[in-house]
Amino acid sequence: MVYIPDVISVDTDLQLRVPMESDAATLFNLVEENRTYLREWLPWLDETTSVQDEVNFIQEQTAKHQTADGSLFIIESLNVGIIGTLSVNQVDHGNLTAWIGYWLDQSHTGRGIMTRAVGALVDVLLVSCGFNRVVIETGVDNLASSAIPLRLGFRQEGRSVQRQWMYDRWVDSFQYAITASEWRANA
Ligand SMILES: CC(C)(COP(=O)(O)OP(=O)(O)OC[C@H]1O[C@@H](n2cnc3c(N)ncnc32)[C@H](O)[C@@H]1OP(=O)(O)O)[C@@H](O)C(=O)NCCC(=O)NCCS
């Protein structure tokens, strides 16, 4: 069975860590501070309205992590604390494919943090965990998000029309993907 580690080092300041229930209040407060910002591109804000919702989400994701059916990682700065999340949202074990998604505290954007964090996770998934393909889907107008897979050498594979209902509108998305052999060749 595929095993996804609990902690992934990104650099000297940043790590990805599977959260504990005791992280729920801090994570929820970060969502609260960024609620308006995140609503533009993430569809789940109305389902996370209390610390208990966050506890429930962490429990669900921890169960998935144990069977490698998904993983919620908090992005943790050793200096600042929790600044966002990076998740394996979906896994196709038969085809060794993982779909990932992410968000970052607005005040920490624009410094390459998510590109480094996604790079570290993709490396672990494709080189250590045995996945063969990683997919990222982004809203077609979400340029900050699309820049991340493009910068990491992912291929844009196509446009999904009306891929996601975003509160009051349909959003088209681009699909980006990279295979293990492509990732190794780029290393
Ligand atoms: C998407 C997100 C995670 C990016 O995090 P980040 O740490 O700022 O990302 P990075 O700094 O690693 O890279 C962002 C890239 O986008 C570019 N960028 C940022 N805003 C941009 C814009 N409006 N237009 C074009 N490019 C933009 C940056 O210049 C950078 O690329 P570069 O280094 O090649 O110049 C963050 O903006 C976020 O959390 N957004 C809200 C939630 C979200 O959209 N999640 C993704 C859903 S698919």
The ligand as an SDF file (V2000), in Angstrom:
LIG
                    3D

 48 50  0  0  0  0  0  0  0  0999 V2000
   -2.6280   30.4570   -5.1000 C   0  0  0  0  0  0  0  0  0  0  0  0
   -1.7810   30.7800   -3.8680 C   0  0  0  0  0  0  0  0  0  0  0  0
   -1.6780   29.5410   -3.0110 C   0  0  0  0  0  0  0  0  0  0  0  0
   -0.3910   31.2190   -4.3380 C   0  0  0  0  0  0  0  0  0  0  0  0
    0.4950   31.2420   -3.2280 O   0  0  0  0  0  0  0  0  0  0  0  0
    1.9020   32.0120   -3.2930 P   0  0  0  0  0  0  0  0  0  0  0  0
    2.7870   31.5170   -2.2110 O   0  0  0  0  0  0  0  0  0  0  0  0
    1.6560   33.4700   -3.3880 O   0  0  0  0  0  0  0  0  0  0  0  0
    2.4410   31.4750   -4.6540 O   0  0  0  0  0  0  0  0  0  0  0  0
    3.9250   31.6670   -5.1930 P   0  0  0  0  0  0  0  0  0  0  0  0
    4.4830   32.9530   -4.6560 O   0  0  0  0  0  0  0  0  0  0  0  0
    4.6810   30.4130   -4.9600 O   0  0  0  0  0  0  0  0  0  0  0  0
    3.6730   31.7570   -6.7570 O   0  0  0  0  0  0  0  0  0  0  0  0
    2.6670   32.5600   -7.2430 C   0  0  0  0  0  0  0  0  0  0  0  0
    3.0090   32.8930   -8.6560 C   0  0  0  0  0  0  0  0  0  0  0  0
    1.8850   33.5610   -9.2060 O   0  0  0  0  0  0  0  0  0  0  0  0
    2.2740   34.8220   -9.6910 C   0  0  0  0  0  0  0  0  0  0  0  0
    1.1180   35.6740   -9.4880 N   0  0  0  0  0  0  0  0  0  0  0  0
    0.5780   36.0770   -8.3200 C   0  0  0  0  0  0  0  0  0  0  0  0
   -0.5180   36.8510   -8.5600 N   0  0  0  0  0  0  0  0  0  0  0  0
   -0.6410   36.9040   -9.8940 C   0  0  0  0  0  0  0  0  0  0  0  0
   -1.5420   37.5530  -10.7850 C   0  0  0  0  0  0  0  0  0  0  0  0
   -2.5640   38.2540  -10.3110 N   0  0  0  0  0  0  0  0  0  0  0  0
   -1.3580   37.4120  -12.1010 N   0  0  0  0  0  0  0  0  0  0  0  0
   -0.3370   36.6730  -12.5910 C   0  0  0  0  0  0  0  0  0  0  0  0
    0.5450   36.0250  -11.8240 N   0  0  0  0  0  0  0  0  0  0  0  0
    0.3930   36.1520  -10.4920 C   0  0  0  0  0  0  0  0  0  0  0  0
    3.4710   35.1780   -8.8600 C   0  0  0  0  0  0  0  0  0  0  0  0
    4.2210   36.1880   -9.4850 O   0  0  0  0  0  0  0  0  0  0  0  0
    4.1650   33.8330   -8.8000 C   0  0  0  0  0  0  0  0  0  0  0  0
    4.7680   33.4590   -9.9990 O   0  0  0  0  0  0  0  0  0  0  0  0
    6.2910   33.8280  -10.3230 P   0  0  0  0  0  0  0  0  0  0  0  0
    7.0570   33.5530   -9.0940 O   0  0  0  0  0  0  0  0  0  0  0  0
    6.6370   32.9710  -11.4930 O   0  0  0  0  0  0  0  0  0  0  0  0
    6.2440   35.3000  -10.6180 O   0  0  0  0  0  0  0  0  0  0  0  0
   -2.4100   31.9230   -3.0380 C   0  0  0  0  0  0  0  0  0  0  0  0
   -2.5410   33.0420   -3.8560 O   0  0  0  0  0  0  0  0  0  0  0  0
   -3.7870   31.5760   -2.4830 C   0  0  0  0  0  0  0  0  0  0  0  0
   -3.8890   30.9650   -1.4250 O   0  0  0  0  0  0  0  0  0  0  0  0
   -4.8640   31.9630   -3.1910 N   0  0  0  0  0  0  0  0  0  0  0  0
   -6.2400   31.7640   -2.7130 C   0  0  0  0  0  0  0  0  0  0  0  0
   -6.6370   30.2980   -2.7020 C   0  0  0  0  0  0  0  0  0  0  0  0
   -6.4400   29.6470   -4.0460 C   0  0  0  0  0  0  0  0  0  0  0  0
   -6.6330   30.2480   -5.0870 O   0  0  0  0  0  0  0  0  0  0  0  0
   -6.0520   28.3600   -3.9980 N   0  0  0  0  0  0  0  0  0  0  0  0
   -5.8380   27.5710   -5.1930 C   0  0  0  0  0  0  0  0  0  0  0  0
   -7.1190   27.0290   -5.6960 C   0  0  0  0  0  0  0  0  0  0  0  0
   -6.8520   26.1310   -7.2200 S   0  0  0  0  0  0  0  0  0  0  0  0
  1  2  1  0
  2  3  1  0
  2  4  1  0
  2 36  1  0
  4  5  1  0
  5  6  1  0
  6  7  2  0
  6  8  1  0
  6  9  1  0
  9 10  1  0
 10 11  2  0
 10 12  1  0
 10 13  1  0
 13 14  1  0
 14 15  1  0
 15 16  1  0
 15 30  1  0
 16 17  1  0
 17 18  1  0
 17 28  1  0
 18 19  1  0
 18 27  1  0
 19 20  2  0
 20 21  1  0
 21 22  1  0
 21 27  2  0
 22 23  1  0
 22 24  2  0
 24 25  1  0
 25 26  2  0
 26 27  1  0
 28 29  1  0
 28 30  1  0
 30 31  1  0
 31 32  1  0
 32 33  2  0
 32 34  1  0
 32 35  1  0
 36 37  1  0
 36 38  1  0
 38 39  2  0
 38 40  1  0
 40 41  1  0
 41 42  1  0
 42 43  1  0
 43 44  2  0
 43 45  1  0
 45 46  1  0
 46 47  1  0
 47 48  1  0
M  END
$$$$
